[in-house]
């Protein structure tokens, strides 16, 4: 009975850790292709207004080549880029 209990707990931990890693990898956004909703829901400190500014900047100036290019967008500063660097894909 103790073995069954141990196996059961091990399986629960295994599945919960794989679910957590799936959530982490899903929480990334490609700022060169994402729409306003995708940007605003994924990036911390970026609402609809700033997300719209990112999309508009991209349409006007072309694709972002570096994360620091985001700092050229009105309302996006170094702190916002730093907070989100693990969530942004180019």
C-alpha positions in Angstrom: 0.0 0.0 0.0 2.9 2.3 0.8 4.4 1.6 -2.6 1.1 2.5 -4.3 0.9 5.8 -2.4 4.6 6.6 -3.4 4.0 5.8 -7.0 0.8 7.9 -7.1 2.5 10.9 -5.6 5.4 10.5 -8.0 3.1 10.5 -11.0 1.3 13.6 -9.7 4.5 15.5 -9.4 5.7 14.3 -12.8 2.5 15.5 -14.5 2.3 18.8 -12.7 5.9 19.7 -13.5 5.4 18.9 -17.2 2.2 21.0 -17.2 4.2 23.9 -15.6 6.9 23.7 -18.3 4.2 23.7 -21.0 2.7 26.9 -19.5 6.1 28.5 -19.4 7.0 27.8 -23.0 3.5 29.0 -24.1 4.0 32.4 -22.5 6.2 33.8 -25.2 5.2 36.3 -27.9 6.9 37.0 -31.2 6.7 40.8 -31.4 7.3 40.7 -35.2 4.2 38.8 -35.9 1.9 39.1 -32.9 -1.3 41.1 -32.8 -2.4 43.6 -30.2 -4.2 41.0 -28.1 -1.3 38.5 -28.1 1.2 41.2 -27.0 -1.0 42.8 -24.3 -1.9 39.4 -22.7 1.6 38.0 -22.7 3.8 41.0 -21.8 3.9 42.3 -18.3 3.1 46.0 -18.0 1.9 46.3 -21.6 -1.8 46.9 -22.0 -3.8 47.4 -25.2 -2.6 51.0 -25.8 1.2 50.1 -25.6 0.5 46.9 -27.6 -1.1 49.0 -30.3 2.0 51.3 -30.3 4.2 48.2 -30.8 2.2 47.0 -33.7 2.1 50.5 -35.3 5.8 51.0 -34.8 6.5 47.6 -36.5 4.2 48.4 -39.4 5.9 51.8 -39.9 9.5 50.8 -39.3 9.7 47.2 -40.1 10.6 44.2 -37.9 12.3 44.5 -34.6 15.9 43.3 -34.9 16.9 43.4 -31.2 14.9 43.6 -28.0 16.4 47.1 -27.4 14.5 48.3 -30.6 11.4 48.0 -28.5 12.6 51.0 -26.5 12.0 53.2 -29.5 8.3 52.6 -29.1 6.4 55.3 -27.3 5.6 54.1 -23.7 8.1 51.3 -23.8 11.2 51.8 -21.8 14.2 49.8 -20.7 12.5 48.5 -17.5 9.5 47.1 -19.6 11.9 45.4 -22.0 14.0 44.0 -19.1 10.8 42.6 -17.3 9.7 40.9 -20.5 13.0 39.7 -22.1 12.2 36.1 -21.3 8.7 36.4 -22.9 9.8 38.0 -26.2 10.8 36.2 -29.4 12.1 38.0 -32.5 
